[in-house]
């Protein structure tokens, strides 16, 4: 009798401490009952449909598939731990956006676009968050580092790849940062921005 793989995949996704790729899921099964990659993808689509009307959703990010709280319910869930959304300076978010859209890019090139210097602490913070990394070193005097985004950046913002970023033309049509769903300006500190990351399920709150 063939094993029903759907509840196995569902349980694995809930138990995993990181997103799972199709290869990771396939490796759960013995050779004798190994499902095909297409069968696994079909089950993942079924699970996505099953959870669509619920408070939890199954999404695909750069590192694989994961369960997380649907964003509209995040404010209630965060009250469980008493956590507040982290706040970042406008300079940090501008630097991150420039890197995301212009990578690979050097620090001096970022400064040229922003029109002001970029603090070493900003670059250090983005690296510590694993949102950016050094891709290479430019073949020019001083061999400056070339920065780019990471898979962790994609995972954090619910992106499968960089092509899912809105185009620059679309960005020009967006309202100011503080009026978007992702960023919210602090009334008392207009240079500080609250960022609204996705709310992950407790069993899947880590990124690669």
Helices and strands as residue ranges (DSSP letters): H 5-15, H 22-26, G 31-33, H 37-51, E 56-61, E 64-69, G 71-73, H 74-78, E 87-89, H 90-102, H 107-114, H 120-128, E 132-137, E 145-149, H 151-156, G 162-164, H 168-173, G 177-179, E 183-185, E 192-195, E 199-200, G 202-204
